[in-house]
Amino acid sequence: MKQQLLKNQYFRTGAALGAAALCCAFAMGSAHAVQPAISMGYDHALVLRSDGTVWSWGYGGGGQLGLGNTSTRTVPTQIPTLQNVVQVVARGSFSLALKADGTVWAWGDNSGGRTGGNGTSVPVQINGLANIVSINAGTDTAAAFATDAAGQVYAWGSNSSALLGTGQTSPGGNPVPRLVAGAQGAVAVSASDAAALALRQDGKVLAWGSNGNKALAPVAGTATAPVVIDALGSVQAVAATSMNIAGQYYALKNDGSVAVWGQASTNATYCGQKGIQNGGFALIDISPILGLSRIQQIEPGDGHTLFVDADGAVHACGVNSAGQLGDGTLVNPSTEVPKIAHVAGLPPVVAAAAGSAISGVIGVDGSVWIWGKGTNLGGTDKSTAPVRVLGGNGAAFDAGRVGDASGTFAGGQTGPLSNVTVDVGATVSTLHRGKTGRVYVAALAGSTVLFLGPNGWAPYTGGAFPAYLSGALPRSVPVRIASGLNFSGLEGVQLVVGYGVGDDAAAAAEMVRAGRYKVVHTLH
C-alpha cells in the first residue's frame, strides 16, 4: 500500500478523479440506523433500537438495567448514557454494549470481573479494547469476549472453566481483557459457562474450555486452549449454551441445516438427538437436528434454543417448563417428548434471543414480543405464546424498522507511521449474511479515492467501485492493511469500509444509498 500510495501521482497531488460527491459522502461518516436487536439475561432484557439507543427492563437487583439503581422495571426504559450502539448482550445479571466507535461498555454484576471493575449500575467502558466489531459472553458467571477488526479475540472474567483460553484454569476474577492465543482470524464468539466457540473467517470452528468426556471437542484433555473441530467442516455461525456441566453446542451449516453436539440430560434438552452414555455423561455426537432447514440465526438460552429461518419464522426446542418454546404448551422437563416447536402469531422476525426460561423477538415491523417466564418483564410467570411488549405509555413498544440495515465497521493502527500495523474490518448485518454483495475498502486523501482490490490499491477513475470481496456476504471480514510497515508521509489518509447488496455497480449504489459505510480510521 505504501509504495502504491506514495508513488501514485493522483494521490500525491490530490487531483480530482470525478469522485468528489463520493468523497464528501464518505467524509461525513455514517450516522445511520442500525438493525434492531434483542438480548435476554436471567431475568432482564435489552433492546437496541434502530436509532442506536438501548432500552432495558426486568429485574435490576444487580444493576444490570444500567439505569443507575437496582430497581425493577416492567416496561422498556432508555439507558440515557448510551448512544450510537450497534450490539447489545444480556447475560445472567450483567450487560454489555458495543458502540459504533469500536468501544465496549459493561454494567451489572461483576462476578469474575466481567464488567472490568467492581460492578456498576451504569455503563462503564472496558479498558484495553479498541476496534471491536463483535461481543458476546457466557451465561451466569462466565467470561465475556470481544473480537476486533483484525480477527483477534479478547476475553475477561471467570477462568474456572478455562474460558480465557490461556491453557489453564485459574481462580478469582480477571477484569482485564487478554488476547486469546490461537484464536486468530475469528469473526464471532459464543460461550456457555463451560466453554467457548469461535467461528473463523475460513468457516472453521475453534473451541476451548471444559472438555469433560470430550463433550466439547473430540480431543484428549480439557481443550483449555483453542482447538479446531475438524469434524464440522465449514460453517457460517456457532452457538453455545449451558447444559448441566459440559454444555451444548450448535453449528449453522452453509446449507441452512443445524448440527448439535455436547451433553444431554433429559429428552427435552437436545432437540430429539440421542445421547450416548459415556462415564456418567449422556453425550451427543455431532449430528443434524431433523426438522430444521433454511435456518439463518441460532439463539441459545439456558436449556432451550431458538432458530430463525429464511422466512423470519421462529422454531424452538428444549426445556418448556415456563412456556419458553412458545407453541402454546407447558410441560415438565421430566415428562417432555423431544420436539421442534413452531412459534405462531408473530410477524416475520429479524432478531431473536433466548434467556433463562424466557424468549424474545423483534418483528420486521419493529414490534417486540416475549414469552415464557416474564414476571419481571411485564408478562406472566408462564406465557406459552408470544405477548407484545408495551411501553411506559401503554402503547406497543417499537424497536424501529430494519429499513436499510447497517453493518458494523471498525479500524485502527498500532505504532507510529514509521512502523505501523493497520487493521480494518466489517461485520455484516444478519439481514444480509449469505446474500450476494460486495465489500469495499477505500483510502481517501482530499478528493482522491483509492480502492483495495484483488490486485492491490488502485485509484478510482469512474464506473463500478473495485471490490475487496465479492460473492456471498460472510458474517465478518477482517482486513490487515499493513503489518510493521513504514507509512511516513501518509498522515491524514482516511480509511473507509463498507458493503452493498447486489452485483457490481448495483452493490456500490445500494451501499451509498443505504449509507452502509464508515470512515473507520485516519492515519496519524
ZAPA-500589 format. One line per 10 residues: number of its first residue (from 0); their letters; for each residue x, y, z of C-alpha. Coordinates in Angstrom, 1 decimal. Each point is the difference from the previous one (the first is absolute). Layout:
N
NUM> a> X/Y/Z | ...;
***
This chain:
524
0> mkqqllknqy> 0.0/0.0/0.0 | 2.8/2.4/0.9 | 1.7/-0.1/-3.3 | -3.2/0.1/-1.9 | -1.3/3.0/1.9 | 3.3/1.9/0.3 | 0.9/-0.4/-3.7 | -3.5/0.5/-1.4 | 0.0/3.5/-1.6 | -3.7/0.4/0.6;
10> frtgaalgaa> 0.3/-0.8/3.7 | 3.0/2.4/0.4 | -1.6/2.9/-1.8 | -3.5/-0.5/1.3 | -1.4/0.3/-3.5 | -3.7/-0.4/-0.4 | -1.0/-3.2/-1.7 | -3.7/0.7/-0.5 | -0.9/-1.4/3.4 | -0.5/3.2/2.0;
20> alccafamgs> -3.5/-0.9/1.0 | 1.1/-3.4/1.2 | 2.8/1.5/2.0 | -2.4/2.4/1.7 | -2.4/-2.7/0.8 | 2.8/-2.2/1.5 | 1.5/2.8/1.9 | -3.2/0.6/1.8 | 0.3/-3.4/1.7 | -3.2/-2.1/0.5;
30> ahavqpaism> -2.5/1.1/2.6 | -2.5/-2.4/-1.3 | -2.6/-2.3/1.4 | 1.1/-3.4/1.4 | -1.8/-3.3/-0.1 | -2.3/-0.4/3.1 | 1.2/-2.7/2.4 | -1.2/-1.7/3.2 | 1.9/-1.9/2.6 | -1.3/-1.9/3.1;
40> gydhalvlrs> 1.8/-0.6/3.3 | -1.2/-2.0/3.0 | -2.8/2.3/0.8 | 0.6/3.2/-2.0 | 0.0/1.1/-3.6 | 1.7/2.5/-2.3 | -1.3/1.4/-3.3 | 2.2/1.9/-2.4 | -2.3/2.3/-2.0 | 0.7/1.0/-3.6;
50> dgtvwswgyg> 1.2/3.5/1.2 | 2.9/-1.5/2.0 | -1.6/0.5/3.4 | -0.2/-2.9/2.6 | -3.1/-0.8/2.0 | -0.1/-2.3/3.0 | -2.6/-1.6/2.3 | -0.5/-2.8/2.4 | 1.7/-0.8/3.4 | 2.6/2.6/0.9;
60> gggqlglgnt> 1.4/-1.3/3.3 | 3.6/-0.2/-1.4 | -0.1/3.3/-1.8 | -0.3/-1.9/-3.3 | -2.6/2.5/-1.4 | 2.6/2.7/-0.2 | -2.3/2.6/1.5 | 2.1/1.0/3.0 | -2.0/-2.0/2.5 | -1.1/-3.5/0.9;
70> strtvptqip> -3.7/0.5/-0.6 | -2.1/-2.4/-2.1 | -1.7/1.4/-3.1 | -2.9/-1.7/-1.7 | 0.1/2.1/-3.1 | 2.9/0.9/-2.3 | 1.9/3.0/1.3 | 2.7/1.8/-2.0 | 3.6/-0.1/1.4 | 0.8/3.7/-0.3;
80> tlqnvvqvva> 3.7/-0.3/0.0 | 0.2/-2.3/-3.1 | -0.1/1.3/-3.6 | 1.3/-1.2/-3.3 | -0.2/-3.7/1.0 | 0.2/-2.8/-2.5 | -0.2/-3.2/2.1 | -1.4/-0.9/3.5 | 0.5/-3.1/2.2 | -2.0/-0.9/3.1;
90> rgsfslalka> 1.2/-3.0/2.0 | -0.7/-1.1/3.6 | -0.1/3.3/2.0 | 2.3/2.1/-2.2 | 0.0/1.7/-3.3 | 2.3/1.1/-2.9 | -0.3/2.5/-2.8 | 2.2/0.6/-3.1 | 0.1/3.5/-1.3 | 0.5/1.0/-3.7;
100> dgtvwawgdn> 3.5/1.4/1.0 | 1.1/-3.5/0.9 | 0.0/0.5/3.8 | -1.6/-2.5/2.4 | -2.1/1.0/3.0 | -1.2/-2.2/3.0 | -2.2/0.3/3.1 | -1.6/-2.2/2.6 | 1.3/-2.9/2.0 | 3.8/-0.2/-0.1;
110> sggrtggngt> 0.3/-3.7/0.9 | 3.3/-1.2/-1.4 | 0.9/3.6/-1.1 | -2.3/0.0/-3.0 | -0.7/3.7/0.3 | 3.7/0.8/0.1 | -0.1/1.5/3.4 | -2.1/-0.2/3.2 | -3.4/-0.1/-1.5 | -2.2/3.0/-0.8;
120> svpvqingla> -3.6/0.9/-0.7 | 0.9/2.3/-2.9 | 2.0/-0.9/-3.1 | 3.8/0.3/0.4 | 2.5/-0.4/-2.8 | 2.2/-3.2/0.0 | 3.6/1.2/-0.1 | 2.4/-1.7/-2.4 | -2.4/-0.6/-2.8 | -0.1/1.9/-3.4;
130> nivsinagtd> -1.2/-0.6/-3.5 | -2.5/-2.7/1.2 | -2.5/-1.3/-2.5 | -1.8/-2.7/2.1 | -0.7/-0.8/3.6 | -1.5/-2.9/2.0 | 0.1/-1.6/3.4 | -0.7/-3.3/1.8 | -3.0/-0.5/2.1 | -0.3/0.7/3.8;
140> taaafatdaa> 3.6/0.6/1.4 | 2.1/-0.9/-3.0 | 2.4/2.1/-2.1 | -0.6/2.8/-2.6 | 1.5/0.2/-3.5 | 0.8/2.6/-2.6 | 1.2/-0.5/-3.6 | 1.9/2.8/-1.7 | 0.3/1.1/-3.6 | 3.1/-2.1/-0.5;
150> gqvyawgsns> -1.8/-3.2/1.1 | 1.7/-0.2/3.4 | -2.1/-1.2/3.0 | 0.3/1.6/3.5 | -1.4/-1.6/3.2 | -0.5/1.1/3.6 | -2.0/-1.3/3.0 | -0.1/-3.4/1.6 | 2.7/-2.5/-1.1 | -1.2/-2.9/2.2;
160> sallgtgqts> -0.9/-1.9/-3.1 | 2.9/1.2/-2.1 | -2.2/2.4/-1.9 | 2.9/2.5/-0.4 | 1.8/-2.4/-2.2 | 3.3/0.3/1.8 | 0.7/-3.8/0.1 | -0.9/-0.3/3.7 | -2.7/0.8/2.5 | 0.4/2.6/2.7;
170> pggnpvprlv> -2.1/1.2/3.0 | -1.4/3.4/0.7 | -1.0/2.8/-2.4 | 1.9/1.3/-3.0 | -1.3/3.5/-0.8 | 2.7/0.8/-2.6 | -0.6/-1.2/-3.6 | 2.7/-2.3/-1.3 | 0.7/-1.3/-3.4 | -1.1/-3.6/-0.6;
180> agaqgavavs> 3.0/-1.5/-1.7 | -0.8/-2.4/-2.8 | -3.4/1.6/-0.9 | 1.3/2.3/-2.8 | -2.3/0.5/-3.0 | -3.1/-0.1/2.1 | -3.2/1.8/-1.1 | -2.3/-0.9/3.0 | 0.0/-1.8/3.4 | -2.8/-1.7/1.9;
190> asdaaalalr> 0.5/-1.4/3.5 | -1.7/-2.0/2.8 | 1.2/-0.2/3.6 | 2.1/-3.0/-1.0 | 1.6/0.9/-3.3 | 0.3/2.4/-3.0 | -0.3/-0.5/-3.7 | 1.5/2.4/-2.6 | -0.8/0.1/-3.7 | 2.9/0.8/-2.2;
200> qdgkvlawgs> -0.3/1.8/-3.3 | 0.9/-3.2/-1.9 | -3.1/-1.7/1.6 | 2.0/-2.2/2.4 | -1.2/-0.2/3.6 | 2.4/0.5/3.0 | -0.9/-1.2/3.5 | 1.5/0.4/3.4 | -1.0/-0.6/3.7 | -1.3/-2.9/1.9;
210> ngnkalapva> 0.1/-3.2/-2.1 | -1.4/-2.6/2.4 | -0.3/-3.4/-1.7 | 0.8/1.9/-3.3 | -3.5/1.6/0.0 | 1.5/3.2/-1.5 | 2.6/-1.4/-2.5 | 1.2/-3.4/-0.9 | 3.5/0.5/1.3 | 1.8/-1.2/3.1;
220> gtatapvvid> 0.2/2.2/3.0 | -1.9/3.1/1.0 | 0.5/2.1/-3.1 | 1.0/2.9/2.2 | 1.5/1.7/-3.0 | -1.8/0.3/-3.4 | -0.2/-3.2/-2.2 | -1.6/-0.4/-3.4 | -3.1/-2.3/-0.2 | 0.9/-1.5/-3.4;
230> algsvqavaa> -3.0/-2.3/-0.1 | -2.4/3.0/-0.5 | 1.5/1.1/-3.3 | -0.9/3.6/-1.1 | -2.9/1.7/1.8 | -1.5/3.5/0.0 | -0.9/0.5/3.7 | 0.6/-1.6/3.4 | -1.9/0.0/3.3 | 0.7/-1.3/3.5;
240> tsmniagqyy> -2.4/-0.4/2.9 | 0.3/-1.2/3.6 | -1.3/-3.6/0.5 | 0.9/-1.6/3.3 | 3.8/0.0/0.3 | 1.4/-0.6/-3.5 | -2.3/2.3/-2.1 | -1.7/-0.5/-3.3 | 1.1/1.4/-3.4 | -1.4/0.8/-3.4;
250> alkndgsvav> 1.4/0.8/-3.5 | -2.0/1.5/-2.8 | 1.1/-1.7/-3.2 | 0.4/1.8/-3.3 | -3.1/-1.7/-1.4 | -2.2/1.3/2.9 | -0.1/-3.2/2.0 | 1.1/-0.2/3.7 | 2.4/-2.4/1.6 | 0.0/-0.5/3.8;
260> wgqastnaty> 2.3/-1.8/2.4 | 1.0/0.0/3.7 | -1.7/-1.2/3.2 | -3.6/-1.2/0.3 | -1.9/-0.5/3.2 | -3.7/-0.5/-0.8 | -1.9/-0.5/-3.2 | -1.1/3.6/0.1 | 3.4/1.5/-0.2 | 1.4/-1.2/-3.3;
270> cgqkgiqngg> -2.6/0.4/-2.7 | -0.6/-3.7/-0.3 | 3.6/-1.1/-0.6 | 1.0/-3.2/1.8 | 2.7/0.2/2.7 | 2.7/-2.6/0.3 | 0.9/-1.0/3.6 | 3.6/0.8/0.7 | 1.2/-0.4/3.6 | -3.1/1.6/1.6;
280> falidispil> -0.4/2.5/-2.8 | -2.6/-0.3/-2.7 | 1.8/1.5/-3.0 | -1.3/1.0/-3.5 | 2.3/-0.7/-2.9 | 0.1/2.7/-2.7 | -3.2/-0.6/-1.8 | -2.7/2.0/-1.8 | -3.2/1.2/1.6 | -2.8/-1.5/-2.0;
290> glsriqqiep> -2.9/2.3/-0.9 | 2.0/3.2/-0.4 | 1.0/1.4/-3.4 | 0.8/3.4/-1.5 | 1.1/1.3/3.4 | 1.7/3.4/0.1 | 0.3/0.7/3.8 | 0.6/-2.2/3.1 | -0.6/1.5/3.4 | 0.8/-2.3/3.0;
300> gdghtlfvda> -1.4/0.5/3.4 | 0.3/-1.8/3.3 | -1.5/-3.4/-0.9 | -1.9/1.1/-3.2 | 0.9/1.3/-3.3 | -1.7/2.2/-2.7 | 0.6/-0.4/-3.8 | -1.1/2.7/-2.6 | -0.4/-1.2/-3.6 | 0.3/1.9/-3.3;
310> dgavhacgvn> -3.6/1.0/0.1 | 0.3/1.5/3.5 | -1.9/-2.9/1.7 | 1.1/-1.0/3.5 | 0.5/-3.6/1.1 | 1.1/-1.3/3.4 | 1.1/-3.1/1.9 | 1.0/-0.8/3.6 | -1.5/0.5/3.4 | -3.5/1.3/0.1;
320> sagqlgdgtl> -0.8/0.3/3.7 | -1.1/3.7/-0.3 | -1.3/-0.1/-3.5 | 3.3/1.3/-1.5 | -0.5/-2.0/-3.2 | -3.0/2.2/-0.8 | -2.2/-2.6/-1.6 | -2.9/0.2/2.5 | 1.1/-2.9/2.0 | 1.5/-0.4/3.5;
330> vnpstevpki> 1.7/-3.2/1.1 | 2.3/-1.1/2.8 | 3.4/-0.9/-1.4 | 0.0/-3.4/1.6 | -3.0/-1.0/-2.1 | 0.5/1.9/-3.2 | 0.3/-1.7/-3.3 | 2.7/1.5/-2.2 | -1.4/2.3/-2.8 | 0.7/2.9/-2.2;
340> ahvaglppvv> -2.6/2.6/1.0 | -1.3/2.5/-2.6 | -0.9/3.4/1.5 | -3.2/1.5/-1.5 | -1.5/3.5/0.3 | 3.1/2.0/-1.0 | 0.9/2.2/-2.9 | 3.2/-0.9/-1.9 | 2.8/0.2/2.5 | 3.3/1.9/-0.5;
350> aaaagsaisg> 1.5/-0.6/3.5 | -0.4/-2.6/2.7 | 1.3/-0.8/3.5 | -0.3/-2.8/2.5 | 0.7/0.5/3.7 | -0.7/-2.1/3.1 | -3.5/-1.3/-0.6 | -0.9/3.1/-2.0 | 0.0/0.7/-3.7 | -0.3/3.2/-2.0;
360> vigvdgsvwi> 0.0/1.2/-3.6 | -0.3/3.2/-2.1 | -2.2/0.0/-3.1 | 0.8/1.6/-3.3 | -2.6/2.7/0.9 | 2.0/0.9/3.2 | -2.4/-1.8/2.3 | 1.5/-1.7/3.1 | -1.3/-3.3/1.4 | 0.8/-2.2/3.0;
370> wgkgtnlggt> -1.2/-3.3/1.4 | 0.9/-2.4/2.8 | 0.9/1.2/3.5 | -0.8/3.7/-0.3 | -1.0/0.9/3.6 | 2.4/3.0/0.2 | -0.2/0.8/-3.7 | -3.6/1.1/-0.2 | -1.3/-3.5/-0.7 | -1.2/-2.9/2.1;
380> dkstapvrvl> 1.8/-2.8/1.7 | -0.7/-2.5/-2.7 | -1.0/1.5/-3.4 | -0.2/-2.8/-2.5 | -0.5/2.2/-3.1 | 1.5/3.3/-1.1 | -1.2/3.2/1.8 | 0.6/3.5/-1.5 | 2.3/2.2/2.2 | -1.6/3.3/1.0;
390> ggngaafdag> 1.8/3.3/0.8 | -0.4/2.2/3.0 | -3.0/1.8/-1.7 | -1.9/-3.2/-0.4 | 0.6/0.0/-3.8 | 1.8/-2.7/-1.8 | 3.8/0.4/0.3 | 1.7/0.6/-3.3 | 3.6/-1.0/-0.6 | 0.0/1.7/-3.4;
400> rvgdasgtfa> 0.0/-1.4/-3.5 | 2.9/-1.9/-1.5 | -0.1/2.1/-3.2 | 3.5/0.3/-1.4 | 1.6/-2.1/2.7 | 3.6/1.1/0.9 | 3.1/-2.0/0.4 | 2.7/0.5/2.6 | 3.2/1.5/-1.1 | 3.3/0.6/1.9;
410> ggqtgplsnv> 3.6/0.8/-0.5 | 3.2/1.2/1.7 | 3.7/0.0/0.1 | 2.7/-1.2/2.3 | 3.3/1.9/0.2 | 1.3/3.2/-1.8 | -0.2/0.3/-3.8 | 3.6/-0.8/-0.2 | -0.7/-3.6/1.2 | -3.8/-0.4/-0.1;
420> tvdvgatvst> -2.5/-2.8/0.0 | -3.4/0.9/-1.4 | -3.2/-2.1/0.2 | -3.5/0.7/-1.2 | -3.0/-2.3/-0.1 | -3.7/-0.4/-0.7 | -2.7/-2.0/1.7 | -3.0/-0.7/-2.3 | -3.6/0.5/1.3 | -1.8/-3.3/0.6;
430> lhrgktgrvy> -2.6/1.3/-2.5 | 2.7/-0.2/-2.8 | 2.2/-3.0/0.9 | 0.1/-2.5/-2.8 | -1.4/2.4/-2.6 | 2.0/1.0/-3.0 | 1.9/3.2/0.6 | 3.2/1.9/-0.1 | 2.3/1.2/2.9 | 2.0/3.1/-0.7;
440> vaalagstvl> 3.2/1.4/1.6 | 1.0/3.5/-1.1 | 2.6/2.7/0.8 | -0.8/3.7/-0.2 | 2.3/3.0/-0.4 | -1.7/3.2/-0.9 | -2.1/-0.7/-3.0 | 2.0/-3.1/-1.0 | -1.4/-3.5/0.7 | 2.0/-3.3/-0.3;
450> flgpngwapy> -1.6/-3.4/0.4 | 1.6/-3.2/1.3 | -0.8/-2.8/-2.5 | 1.3/-3.5/-0.8 | 3.1/1.5/-1.6 | 0.8/2.6/2.7 | -0.8/3.7/0.1 | -1.2/1.9/-3.0 | -1.3/3.6/-0.6 | -3.7/0.3/-0.7;
460> tggafpayls> -0.6/1.3/-3.5 | -3.7/-0.5/-0.3 | -2.4/-2.8/-0.6 | -0.6/-2.9/2.4 | 2.0/0.1/3.3 | 2.7/-2.7/0.1 | -1.1/-2.4/2.8 | 2.3/-1.6/2.6 | -2.4/-3.0/0.3 | -2.7/-1.2/-2.4;
470> galprsvpvr> -2.6/-2.7/0.3 | -2.0/-1.3/3.0 | 0.4/2.4/2.9 | 1.6/-1.6/3.0 | -0.6/0.9/3.7 | 3.2/2.0/0.3 | 2.9/1.2/-2.2 | 3.2/0.9/1.9 | 2.6/1.7/-2.2 | 3.7/0.6/1.0;
480> iasglnfsgl> 1.2/2.9/-2.2 | 3.5/0.2/1.5 | 2.2/-1.8/2.4 | 3.1/1.7/1.2 | 0.4/2.2/-3.0 | 1.2/3.6/-0.5 | -2.9/2.2/-0.9 | 1.8/3.3/0.7 | -1.5/2.8/-2.2 | -3.5/-1.5/0.1;
490> egvqlvvgyg> -1.3/2.1/2.9 | -3.7/0.9/-0.4 | -0.9/-2.8/-2.4 | -3.5/-1.3/0.9 | -0.9/-3.6/-0.2 | -3.5/-1.0/-0.9 | -1.8/-3.3/0.2 | -3.5/-0.8/-1.3 | -2.1/-2.6/-1.8 | -2.9/-0.2/-2.3;
500> vgddaaaaae> -2.5/-2.6/-1.1 | -0.1/-1.0/-3.6 | 2.4/-0.4/-2.9 | 2.7/2.4/-1.2 | -1.3/3.6/-0.4 | -3.4/-1.0/1.5 | 1.8/-0.9/3.3 | 1.9/3.3/0.1 | -3.1/2.0/-0.6 | -1.9/-1.9/2.6;
510> mvragrykvv> 2.8/0.6/2.6 | 0.0/3.8/-0.7 | -3.8/0.2/0.0 | -0.2/-1.9/3.3 | 2.9/1.8/1.6 | 1.6/-3.3/0.8 | 3.6/1.2/0.3 | 2.2/1.8/2.5 | 3.3/1.9/0.3 | 1.6/-2.5/2.4;
520> htlh> 3.4/1.6/0.5 | 2.2/2.9/-0.8 | 3.7/-0.7/-0.2 | 2.0/2.0/2.5;
***
